[in-house]
């Protein structure tokens, strides 16, 4: 069962017409409403049919738990099929919803159940506090004992850890930069969604990089040629980064069978985030990361102490997470995304800490390579902190080299006991999660991954998860958001990612032949170059190049044709200079040294291009 719980100031609904599945209702049920209500939008799923009694019990328990937290006076059970693509039989769904209603009434709750199978209009006002919107997946297995609930409810402790090893309470620390304060406020639940659209959503469309695909599920993006080029260059960049550090690229399936106990246990760590589907004989899920395939390869491989560390890398061109619809926005939070996933098998915890620090270095390098600014959160369990405080401080001092948010978690919730997250801060003051390194102490045993030690004994390794950039989409999100947050500079992409690096602008058609000569020489130097041969005036062509954030422009007129010269206009600092093509190529290659290159995937003549 999928639910979306909204704590509302009020809900009002009115039935409009019935479907063939509609339940019979009295006239007073055709329109109704309540104030101060926990509205539980509910989709009953096929798997709920296997144990309806437990589903009802667990649903009621979860609803009452949330109601107690938000202090709602009323409860509304609202059938909402749009939460799932795997719906149950309508008779079963009605029976389950009626049973939930009856159980809640038995608990002396004021309950309104909205009719099933009717087209309805409704009006709802969400209260907007941190717990006012919650999604839950209710299963027959999700009835945790009270002790587990108590442990999960114990909050993390938040501190600021300085480079010198000093630790401060977050409220007492003297913040030197606004982004760190914004990260802390977000993690402590002190920020609220303004409802504004982040700037990158407009920019990704305006710059013809990407847009939402209206014929797919929400959170699925279509990429245009410029955006695909930027994505591919970033993918090449991560590939080079990890293979230089010994990673071996692989490719694995995107779909996994939940009948496999290890797969199911690992998947359950992420609860409602999954796309699940059923065939006649199997329950399957679409992967949310490359862990499943990487771990299966490693479990089936013969590993010895001599191999360590063993690195497996995959660029997941499609990872899937069933994020809440209201949280899916632009490139920041998607349901389908591209994730670079690097897994390292280490001898033991000591070896893992050594490799962990090197991978934090790698993640920190992406900050300068991508020309973005990251704030850092170091998250550890209390046990890990107690045993490794000096090492944590060393990583901050030697590898991160700036103050971090230190989160100490009472008990291990997932599979890691230590994790470093790098996050850019968007124009609205919210973090964009980018690189991460995680120390996994559970998955080797879960998936049966072992290696032969020096004494020829089988041992379980410690595994590191690392995404050196985070999802490719979020990298682009960060780059676009930076153009709004960095008010003092002209908006731009890094030179190596600019779709067009040089634009040649002939003043008239009489200058086009020389423009083409220049074009051929520049292109031969592995630089992305094009020619604006449109009928626009020169001033308009220059402005268009500026709108496209093109780093270099060359205007070709009578003087250039006569002297066989070029004058470049640098967007970054508004300087002009007469240079040779060799000097221009040398300057660009110097500024993009070590970064990948791909040719321009568009017609070289701007007049020939499609407007996306």
C-alpha positions as CSV (number, residue, x, y, z in Angstrom):
1,X,0.0,0.0,0.0
2,X,1.3,3.5,-0.9
3,X,0.2,6.5,1.1
4,X,0.8,10.2,1.0
5,X,-0.1,11.9,4.3
6,X,-0.8,15.6,4.3
7,X,-1.5,17.5,7.5
8,X,-4.0,20.0,6.3
9,X,-5.8,23.1,7.6
10,X,-8.8,21.8,5.7
11,X,-10.0,19.4,3.0
12,X,-13.2,19.8,0.9
13,X,-14.3,17.4,-1.8
14,X,-17.2,17.0,-4.2
15,X,-18.0,14.0,-6.4
16,X,-18.5,14.7,-10.1
17,X,-19.2,11.4,-11.8
18,X,-18.8,7.7,-11.1
19,X,-16.5,5.2,-12.8
20,X,-17.5,1.6,-13.4
21,X,-15.7,0.7,-10.1
22,X,-17.6,3.2,-8.0
23,X,-19.1,2.2,-4.7
24,X,-22.7,3.1,-4.0
25,X,-23.0,6.1,-1.7
26,X,-25.7,8.2,0.0
27,X,-26.3,11.8,-1.0
28,X,-24.5,13.2,2.0
29,X,-21.3,11.5,0.9
30,X,-21.3,13.3,-2.5
31,X,-19.7,16.4,-0.9
32,X,-18.0,16.8,2.5
33,X,-15.0,18.1,4.3
34,X,-13.2,18.6,7.6
35,X,-10.7,21.0,9.2
36,X,-7.3,20.2,10.9
37,X,-7.1,16.8,9.3
38,X,-4.4,14.2,8.5
39,X,-5.4,13.5,4.9
40,X,-4.2,10.0,4.0
41,X,-4.1,9.6,0.2
42,X,-4.1,5.8,-0.3
43,X,-3.5,3.4,-3.1
44,X,-4.1,-0.3,-2.3
45,X,-1.7,-2.5,-4.3
46,X,-1.8,-6.1,-5.7
47,X,0.6,-7.4,-3.1
48,X,-1.8,-6.2,-0.3
49,X,-4.3,-8.9,-1.4
50,X,-2.0,-11.6,0.1
51,X,-2.5,-10.5,3.7
52,X,-5.2,-7.9,4.0
53,X,-5.5,-8.3,7.8
54,X,-1.9,-7.4,8.4
55,X,-2.0,-4.5,5.8
56,X,-5.0,-3.0,7.7
57,X,-3.3,-3.4,11.1
58,X,0.0,-1.8,9.9
59,X,-1.8,1.0,8.0
60,X,-3.8,1.9,11.1
61,X,-0.7,1.8,13.3
62,X,1.2,4.1,10.9
63,X,-1.7,6.5,10.5
64,X,-2.1,6.8,14.3
65,X,1.6,7.3,14.7
66,X,1.7,10.2,12.3
67,X,-1.5,11.7,13.6
68,X,0.0,11.7,17.1
69,X,3.1,13.5,15.8
70,X,1.3,16.2,14.0
71,X,-1.6,16.5,16.4
72,X,-4.4,16.4,13.8
73,X,-7.9,16.4,15.1
74,X,-9.4,14.4,12.2
75,X,-8.3,11.7,9.8
76,X,-9.4,11.5,6.1
77,X,-9.0,8.3,4.1
78,X,-8.8,9.4,0.5
79,X,-8.5,6.7,-2.2
80,X,-5.9,7.9,-4.7
81,X,-4.9,5.4,-7.4
82,X,-2.2,7.7,-8.9
83,X,0.3,6.7,-6.1
84,X,0.9,3.3,-7.7
85,X,1.0,1.5,-11.0
86,X,0.2,-1.9,-9.4
87,X,-3.3,-1.5,-8.1
88,X,-5.3,-4.2,-6.4
89,X,-8.7,-5.5,-7.3
90,X,-11.3,-2.8,-6.6
91,X,-13.4,-5.0,-4.3
92,X,-10.3,-5.7,-2.2
93,X,-9.4,-2.1,-2.1
94,X,-12.8,-1.0,-0.9
95,X,-12.8,-3.7,1.7
96,X,-9.3,-2.7,3.0
97,X,-10.3,1.0,3.1
98,X,-13.5,0.3,5.0
99,X,-11.6,-1.9,7.5
100,X,-9.0,0.9,8.1
101,X,-12.0,3.3,8.7
102,X,-13.6,0.9,11.1
103,X,-10.3,0.3,13.0
104,X,-9.7,4.0,13.4
105,X,-13.3,4.6,14.6
106,X,-12.7,1.8,17.2
107,X,-9.7,3.8,18.4
108,X,-12.1,6.7,19.0
109,X,-10.8,8.7,16.0
110,X,-12.9,11.1,13.9
111,X,-12.7,9.7,10.4
112,X,-14.0,10.7,7.0
113,X,-13.6,8.1,4.3
114,X,-13.9,9.7,0.8
115,X,-15.9,7.5,-1.7
116,X,-14.0,5.0,-3.9
117,X,-14.2,5.0,-7.7
118,X,-15.7,8.5,-8.2
119,X,-14.2,11.4,-10.1
120,X,-13.9,14.2,-7.5
121,X,-12.8,17.8,-7.2
122,X,-11.1,18.7,-4.0
123,X,-9.5,21.6,-2.2
124,X,-6.8,21.1,0.4
125,X,-4.5,23.5,2.4
126,X,-1.3,22.0,3.6
127,X,0.0,23.4,6.9
128,X,3.6,23.5,5.7
129,X,5.5,22.4,8.8
130,X,8.4,19.8,8.5
131,X,6.1,16.8,9.1
132,X,3.1,18.1,7.1
133,X,4.0,15.9,4.0
134,X,5.0,12.3,4.6
135,X,5.0,9.3,2.2
136,X,4.8,5.8,3.5
137,X,4.8,2.3,2.0
138,X,2.8,-0.1,4.1
139,X,3.6,-3.8,3.7
140,X,2.7,-7.0,5.6
141,X,6.3,-7.0,6.8
142,X,6.5,-3.4,8.0
143,X,5.3,-3.8,11.6
144,X,8.5,-2.9,13.6
145,X,8.6,-3.6,17.3
146,X,8.3,-0.8,19.7
147,X,12.0,-0.9,20.7
148,X,13.1,-0.4,17.1
149,X,10.7,2.6,16.8
150,X,12.2,4.1,19.9
151,X,15.7,3.8,18.6
152,X,14.7,5.3,15.2
153,X,13.0,8.2,16.9
154,X,16.2,9.2,18.9
155,X,17.6,12.2,17.1
156,X,21.1,12.6,15.7
157,X,23.5,15.1,17.4
158,X,24.7,17.9,15.1
159,X,28.1,19.7,15.6
160,X,30.5,21.7,13.6
161,X,34.0,20.1,13.3
162,X,36.7,22.6,12.5
163,X,40.0,21.8,10.6
164,X,41.9,22.1,13.9
165,X,39.8,19.4,15.5
166,X,37.7,21.6,17.7
167,X,34.0,20.6,17.9
168,X,31.2,23.1,18.5
169,X,27.5,23.0,19.0
170,X,25.8,24.2,15.8
171,X,24.0,27.0,17.7
172,X,27.2,28.3,19.3
173,X,29.4,28.2,16.3
174,X,30.5,31.5,14.6
175,X,29.8,30.8,10.9
176,X,32.2,32.3,8.4
177,X,30.1,31.6,5.4
178,X,26.4,31.5,4.6
179,X,26.3,28.2,2.7
180,X,27.5,26.2,5.8
181,X,24.8,27.9,7.9
182,X,22.2,27.0,5.2
183,X,23.3,23.3,5.2
184,X,23.0,23.2,9.0
185,X,19.6,24.8,9.0
186,X,18.4,22.3,6.4
187,X,19.7,19.3,8.3
188,X,18.2,20.5,11.5
189,X,14.8,21.0,9.9
190,X,14.8,24.8,10.3
191,X,14.2,25.6,6.6
192,X,10.9,25.5,4.9
193,X,10.1,25.2,1.2
194,X,9.3,28.6,-0.2
195,X,7.4,27.2,-3.1
196,X,9.6,29.0,-5.6
197,X,11.0,27.2,-8.7
198,X,14.8,26.9,-8.5
199,X,16.5,28.9,-11.2
200,X,18.1,25.9,-12.9
201,X,14.6,24.7,-14.1
202,X,14.3,27.8,-16.3
203,X,17.9,27.7,-17.4
204,X,18.0,24.1,-18.5
205,X,15.1,24.8,-20.9
206,X,16.4,28.3,-21.9
207,X,19.8,27.0,-22.8
208,X,18.3,24.0,-24.7
209,X,19.9,21.4,-22.4
210,X,16.9,19.4,-21.1
211,X,13.2,19.5,-20.2
212,X,10.7,17.2,-18.5
213,X,9.2,14.5,-20.8
214,X,5.4,15.0,-20.5
215,X,4.6,11.5,-21.9
216,X,6.6,9.7,-19.2
217,X,6.3,9.5,-15.4
218,X,7.2,12.7,-13.5
219,X,10.9,13.1,-12.9
220,X,12.0,11.7,-16.2
221,X,14.0,14.0,-18.4
222,X,14.6,14.3,-22.1
223,X,18.0,15.7,-23.2
224,X,18.6,17.8,-26.2
225,X,22.0,17.7,-28.1
226,X,23.7,20.4,-26.0
227,X,22.6,18.8,-22.8
228,X,23.5,15.3,-24.0
229,X,27.0,16.6,-24.8
230,X,27.4,18.0,-21.3
231,X,26.2,14.7,-19.8
232,X,28.5,12.7,-21.9
233,X,31.5,14.9,-21.0
234,X,30.7,14.6,-17.3
235,X,30.4,10.8,-17.7
236,X,33.8,10.7,-19.5
237,X,35.3,12.8,-16.7
238,X,34.2,10.4,-14.0
239,X,35.3,7.4,-16.0
240,X,38.8,8.9,-16.3
241,X,38.8,9.8,-12.6
242,X,38.0,6.3,-11.3
243,X,39.9,4.2,-13.8
244,X,43.1,6.3,-13.0
245,X,42.5,5.0,-9.5
246,X,42.2,1.4,-10.5
247,X,38.5,0.9,-11.0
248,X,37.4,-1.7,-13.4
249,X,34.3,-0.8,-15.5
250,X,31.4,-3.2,-15.6
251,X,27.8,-3.2,-16.8
252,X,24.9,-4.9,-14.9
253,X,21.1,-5.2,-15.2
254,X,18.7,-2.5,-14.1
255,X,16.1,-5.0,-12.8
256,X,16.3,-7.5,-9.9
257,X,14.3,-10.3,-8.4
258,X,13.1,-9.6,-4.9
259,X,12.9,-13.3,-4.2
260,X,16.7,-13.1,-3.6
261,X,17.0,-12.6,0.2
262,X,20.1,-10.4,-0.1
263,X,18.4,-8.2,-2.8
264,X,15.2,-7.8,-0.8
265,X,17.1,-7.0,2.5
266,X,19.2,-4.4,0.8
267,X,16.2,-3.0,-1.1
268,X,14.2,-2.7,2.1
269,X,16.8,-0.2,3.4
270,X,15.2,2.3,1.0
271,X,11.5,1.6,1.6
272,X,9.2,3.7,-0.5
273,X,11.9,4.8,-2.9
274,X,11.5,1.8,-5.2
275,X,9.8,1.2,-8.5
276,X,8.4,-2.3,-8.1
277,X,6.5,-4.5,-10.6
278,X,5.0,-8.0,-10.7
279,X,5.0,-10.6,-13.4
280,X,3.1,-13.8,-13.2
281,X,5.7,-15.5,-11.0
282,X,8.0,-12.8,-9.8
283,X,8.2,-9.5,-7.9
284,X,10.9,-7.3,-9.4
285,X,12.4,-3.9,-8.7
286,X,14.2,-1.4,-10.8
287,X,17.6,-0.6,-9.2
288,X,18.2,2.7,-7.4
289,X,22.0,2.2,-7.5
290,X,24.5,-0.2,-9.0
291,X,25.1,-2.0,-5.7
292,X,23.1,-5.1,-6.6
293,X,25.0,-5.9,-9.8
294,X,28.4,-5.0,-8.4
295,X,27.9,-7.2,-5.3
296,X,26.7,-10.1,-7.4
297,X,29.9,-9.9,-9.6
298,X,32.1,-9.6,-6.5
299,X,30.4,-12.6,-4.8
300,X,31.0,-14.7,-7.9
301,X,34.6,-13.7,-8.2
302,X,37.7,-15.3,-6.6
303,X,39.3,-12.5,-4.6
304,X,42.6,-12.7,-2.6
305,X,44.4,-10.3,-0.3
306,X,46.8,-9.6,-3.2
307,X,44.0,-8.0,-5.2
308,X,43.0,-5.5,-2.6
309,X,41.6,-3.0,-3.0
310,X,39.3,-4.2,-5.8
311,X,37.4,-1.5,-7.5
312,X,34.3,-2.0,-9.6
313,X,32.8,0.9,-11.5
314,X,29.5,1.3,-13.4
315,X,27.9,4.4,-14.8
316,X,24.2,3.6,-14.2
317,X,22.6,5.4,-17.2
318,X,19.3,4.6,-15.5
319,X,18.8,4.4,-11.8
320,X,15.3,4.7,-10.4
321,X,13.9,6.0,-7.1
322,X,10.2,6.5,-6.6
323,X,10.5,10.0,-5.1
324,X,7.4,11.8,-3.9
325,X,5.7,13.6,-6.7
326,X,5.7,16.9,-4.9
327,X,9.4,16.8,-4.3
328,X,10.4,16.0,-7.9
329,X,11.7,19.2,-9.5
330,X,14.0,20.0,-12.4
331,X,17.3,18.1,-12.2
332,X,17.7,18.2,-8.4
333,X,15.3,15.3,-7.6
334,X,14.3,12.8,-10.2
335,X,12.8,9.4,-10.5
336,X,15.2,8.3,-13.2
337,X,18.8,9.6,-13.2
338,X,22.4,8.8,-14.2
339,X,24.6,7.7,-11.3
340,X,28.4,7.0,-11.4
341,X,28.8,4.2,-8.8
342,X,32.3,3.1,-7.6
343,X,32.6,0.2,-5.2
344,X,35.9,-0.7,-3.5
345,X,36.5,-4.0,-1.7
346,X,39.0,-3.5,1.2
347,X,40.8,-6.0,3.4
348,X,39.3,-4.8,6.7
349,X,38.2,-1.6,8.5
350,X,41.7,-0.3,8.8
351,X,42.4,-0.7,5.1
352,X,38.9,0.8,4.4
353,X,39.7,3.9,6.4
354,X,42.9,4.4,4.3
355,X,41.1,4.0,1.0
356,X,38.2,6.1,2.3
357,X,40.4,9.1,2.9
358,X,41.8,8.8,-0.7
359,X,38.3,8.8,-2.1
360,X,37.4,11.8,-0.1
361,X,40.4,13.5,-1.8
362,X,38.9,12.4,-5.2
363,X,35.5,13.9,-4.3
364,X,37.1,17.1,-3.2
365,X,39.0,17.3,-6.5
366,X,35.7,17.5,-8.4
367,X,34.9,20.7,-6.6
368,X,37.8,22.5,-8.3
369,X,37.5,20.6,-11.6
370,X,33.8,21.5,-11.9
371,X,34.3,25.0,-10.5
372,X,31.5,24.7,-7.9
373,X,31.5,25.2,-4.1
374,X,30.6,22.3,-1.8
375,X,29.7,22.2,1.9
376,X,30.4,18.9,3.6
377,X,28.6,16.7,6.1
378,X,30.5,13.9,7.9
379,X,27.9,11.4,9.2
380,X,28.9,8.6,11.6
381,X,27.3,6.3,14.1
382,X,28.0,7.0,17.8
383,X,30.0,3.7,18.1
384,X,32.1,4.6,15.1
385,X,32.8,8.1,16.5
386,X,33.8,6.8,19.9
387,X,36.3,4.5,18.3
388,X,37.6,6.7,15.4
389,X,37.4,10.3,16.6
390,X,41.0,11.0,15.8
391,X,40.8,9.5,12.3
392,X,37.6,11.6,11.6
393,X,39.5,14.8,12.6
394,X,42.4,13.8,10.5
395,X,40.2,13.3,7.4
396,X,38.7,16.8,7.9
397,X,42.1,18.3,8.4
398,X,44.0,16.6,5.6
399,X,41.4,15.8,3.0
400,X,38.4,18.1,3.4
401,X,40.3,21.1,4.7
402,X,37.4,23.1,5.9
403,X,34.8,23.1,8.6
404,X,32.2,20.4,8.3
405,X,28.8,19.5,9.7
406,X,29.4,16.5,11.9
407,X,26.3,14.3,12.4
408,X,26.5,11.6,15.1
409,X,23.8,9.0,14.7
410,X,22.7,7.0,17.7
411,X,22.3,3.7,15.9
412,X,23.2,2.4,12.4
413,X,20.1,2.7,10.2
414,X,21.3,1.6,6.8
415,X,24.4,-0.4,5.9
416,X,27.1,2.3,6.6
417,X,28.7,3.5,9.8
418,X,30.6,6.4,8.2
419,X,29.7,8.6,5.3
420,X,30.9,11.9,3.8
421,X,28.4,14.0,1.7
422,X,29.4,16.9,-0.4
423,X,26.6,19.3,-1.3
424,X,26.3,22.5,-3.4
425,X,23.8,25.0,-2.1
426,X,21.1,26.2,-4.5
427,X,19.8,29.7,-5.1
428,X,17.0,29.1,-2.5
429,X,19.5,28.0,0.2
430,X,18.9,24.3,0.0
431,X,21.6,21.6,-0.5
432,X,22.1,19.7,-3.7
433,X,23.6,16.4,-2.8
434,X,26.6,15.6,-5.0
435,X,29.7,13.4,-4.2
436,X,29.6,10.8,-1.4
437,X,31.8,8.2,0.2
438,X,30.2,5.5,2.5
439,X,31.8,2.7,4.6
440,X,29.6,-0.4,4.3
441,X,30.1,-3.0,7.0
442,X,27.1,-5.2,6.2
443,X,26.8,-6.0,2.5
444,X,29.8,-8.4,2.3
445,X,28.0,-10.8,4.6
446,X,24.6,-10.2,3.1
447,X,25.8,-11.0,-0.5
448,X,28.4,-13.6,0.4
449,X,31.5,-11.6,-0.7
450,X,34.7,-13.1,0.7
451,X,38.4,-13.1,-0.1
452,X,41.3,-15.4,0.7
453,X,43.7,-13.9,3.2
454,X,47.5,-14.6,3.6
455,X,46.7,-17.6,5.8
456,X,44.4,-19.0,3.1
457,X,41.4,-18.3,5.2
458,X,38.2,-16.8,3.8
459,X,37.4,-13.3,5.2
460,X,34.6,-10.8,4.8
461,X,35.9,-7.5,3.4
462,X,34.8,-4.0,4.2
463,X,33.2,-2.3,1.2
464,X,33.2,1.4,0.2
465,X,30.5,3.0,-1.9
466,X,31.6,6.2,-3.7
467,X,30.0,8.4,-6.3
468,X,32.7,11.0,-7.1
469,X,30.3,13.5,-8.4
470,X,26.8,12.3,-7.4
471,X,24.3,11.9,-10.1
472,X,25.2,13.6,-13.4
473,X,21.9,15.4,-13.4
474,X,22.6,17.0,-10.0
475,X,26.1,18.1,-11.2
476,X,24.4,20.0,-14.0
477,X,21.8,21.3,-11.5
478,X,24.7,22.6,-9.3
479,X,26.4,24.3,-12.3
480,X,23.3,26.1,-13.4
481,X,22.3,27.1,-9.8
482,X,25.9,28.5,-9.4
483,X,25.1,31.0,-12.1
484,X,22.4,32.5,-9.9
485,X,24.2,32.2,-6.5
486,X,27.5,33.7,-7.8
487,X,26.2,37.2,-8.4
488,X,29.6,38.7,-9.1
489,X,30.5,36.8,-12.3
490,X,28.9,36.3,-15.7
491,X,26.9,33.1,-15.9
492,X,28.8,30.3,-17.6
493,X,29.6,26.7,-17.7
494,X,33.2,25.5,-17.2
495,X,35.1,26.0,-20.5
496,X,35.5,22.2,-21.0
497,X,31.7,21.7,-20.7
498,X,30.6,24.7,-22.9
499,X,28.8,23.2,-25.8
500,X,30.2,25.8,-28.2
501,X,33.6,27.0,-27.0
502,X,34.3,29.5,-29.9
503,X,31.8,31.3,-32.1
504,X,32.8,33.0,-35.3
505,X,30.6,35.9,-36.4
506,X,31.0,37.1,-40.0
507,X,29.8,40.7,-40.4
508,X,28.3,40.0,-43.8
509,X,28.1,37.1,-46.3
510,X,31.3,38.6,-47.9
511,X,33.2,37.5,-44.8
512,X,31.8,34.0,-44.7
513,X,34.5,32.3,-46.7
514,X,37.3,33.6,-44.3
515,X,35.1,32.6,-41.4
516,X,35.0,29.0,-42.8
517,X,38.8,29.0,-43.1
518,X,39.2,30.0,-39.5
519,X,36.5,27.4,-38.5
520,X,38.4,24.5,-40.2
521,X,41.7,25.5,-38.4
522,X,40.1,25.8,-35.0
523,X,38.1,22.6,-35.3
524,X,41.3,20.7,-36.3
525,X,42.7,21.8,-32.9
526,X,40.0,19.8,-31.1
527,X,37.9,22.8,-30.1
528,X,34.1,23.1,-30.4
529,X,33.5,25.9,-32.8
530,X,30.6,27.2,-34.9
531,X,29.7,30.0,-37.3
532,X,26.7,32.3,-36.8
533,X,25.7,32.7,-40.5
534,X,22.2,33.9,-39.7
535,X,20.7,37.1,-41.2
536,X,20.8,38.9,-37.9
537,X,22.8,42.1,-37.4
538,X,26.3,41.8,-35.8
539,X,25.1,43.3,-32.5
540,X,22.3,40.8,-32.3
541,X,24.7,37.9,-33.1
542,X,27.0,39.0,-30.3
543,X,24.1,39.3,-27.9
544,X,22.9,35.8,-28.9
545,X,26.4,34.4,-28.2
546,X,26.2,36.0,-24.8
547,X,22.9,34.4,-24.1
548,X,24.4,31.0,-24.9
549,X,27.3,31.7,-22.5
550,X,29.8,31.1,-25.3
551,X,33.3,31.7,-23.8
552,X,35.0,33.1,-27.0
553,X,33.7,35.0,-30.0
554,X,35.5,36.1,-33.1
555,X,34.0,38.9,-35.2
556,X,35.2,38.7,-38.9
557,X,35.0,41.9,-40.9
558,X,37.0,43.6,-43.7
559,X,40.0,44.2,-41.5
560,X,40.3,40.5,-40.5
561,X,39.9,39.3,-44.1
562,X,42.5,41.8,-45.4
563,X,45.1,41.1,-42.6
564,X,44.3,37.4,-42.3
565,X,43.9,38.0,-38.5
566,X,41.5,37.2,-35.7
567,X,40.5,39.1,-32.6
568,X,39.0,37.1,-29.8
569,X,36.5,38.4,-27.3
570,X,36.7,36.6,-23.9
571,X,33.4,36.4,-22.1
572,X,35.0,35.8,-18.7
573,X,36.7,39.1,-18.4
574,X,35.4,41.2,-21.3
575,X,38.9,41.5,-22.9
576,X,39.7,41.7,-26.6
577,X,43.0,40.6,-28.1
578,X,44.4,39.9,-31.5
579,X,45.9,36.5,-31.5
580,X,46.9,33.7,-33.8
581,X,44.8,30.6,-34.1
582,X,47.7,28.6,-32.6
583,X,47.7,30.9,-29.5
584,X,43.9,30.6,-29.1
585,X,44.1,26.8,-29.3
586,X,47.0,26.9,-26.8
587,X,45.0,29.1,-24.4
588,X,41.9,26.9,-24.5
589,X,43.9,23.6,-24.2
590,X,45.8,25.1,-21.2
591,X,42.5,26.0,-19.5
592,X,40.9,22.6,-20.2
593,X,44.0,20.5,-19.5
594,X,43.1,17.0,-18.2
595,X,39.4,17.4,-19.1
596,X,37.7,15.2,-21.7
597,X,36.8,16.5,-25.1
598,X,34.0,15.6,-27.6
599,X,33.2,17.2,-30.9
600,X,30.1,19.6,-31.2
601,X,27.0,17.4,-32.0
602,X,25.3,20.2,-33.9
603,X,25.5,21.7,-37.4
604,X,28.5,24.1,-37.6
605,X,26.2,26.7,-39.3
606,X,23.9,28.2,-36.7
607,X,21.3,28.9,-39.5
608,X,20.9,25.1,-40.0
609,X,20.0,24.3,-36.4
610,X,16.7,23.2,-35.0
611,X,15.2,25.3,-32.2
612,X,14.4,22.9,-29.4
